[in-house]
Amino acid sequence: MVETAKAFSDDETDLIALLANLSALIKVYVDNINWAGFYLLKGKDLVLGPFQGRPACVRIGEGKGVCGRAVLERKPVNVPDISQFPGHIACDSDSASELVIPLFKKGEVFGVLDLDSPLIGRFTSLELDSLGELSGLISNYLDQN
């Protein structure tokens, strides 16, 4: 998945086109997920970007939900059971677990990569490592463009 993502990003100059392809790539390679996509920081809100899955929340306020926590903490947040996460934002009632990884541009949070699964405890160190590598690739792209 990461090698294919590198090939997508090598010559692409449009961020939205790149993120659209990467969300589709994640949906193909990562099994048992019902949503994969990006939220981009606009002012203090995270605004919906390219994704694969059911329609989603368009804006997430500062510090709200799992995505907001990942922005505030500046690190990945893995929630094995979202019913145990106070303040979870339920965009899809089928989601049971969530993994959010922040994206950086020149050291500042630019947005997040967000994945949902209908399975409790779906995300492990394998997903965290491979998707962390993917988010690093995106951050490098952002630094250069």
Order of alpha helices (4+ residues) and beta strands (2+ residues): alpha-alpha-beta-beta-beta-alpha-beta-beta-beta-alpha
